[in-house]
Amino acid sequence: MICPLANVEEVFKTSEGAVYQCSRKNCYWLEFQNTTTSFSVSDFFKFKKRIDSIDIEKMICDSSRSADVEIVMPFRTDRCFVLTVSDILNLREILDGA
């Protein structure tokens, strides 16, 4: 849930999630997989860069069991994302739109 004291504006939204900008706390809020995660501006861009660097083709072509998911733990958050290929594509769409 987004902080009730925050002054947020919707940046981009899909059926899978959204990104909001908080001008009061100078941060971004990511709604994804039924949770909300707060990022500083620089951490948000680092997270986007990390998601963009995931090799989807390798995940699809690799037949090992560990290739089915990618685990991403963003810097300075208490969140751990366990992402499938479709989750990564949905998250990329949200982050690219933002």
SULQUI-V114789 format. One line per field, one symbol per residue. burial: b if it has 16 or more other C-alpha atoms within 10 Angstrom, else e. Layout:
BEGIN
burial->???
END
This chain:
BEGIN
burial->ebeeeeebeebbbeeebbbbbbeeeebbbbbbeeebbbbbeebbeebbeebbeeebeebeeeeeeeeebbeeebeeeeeeeebbbebbebbbbbbeeb
END
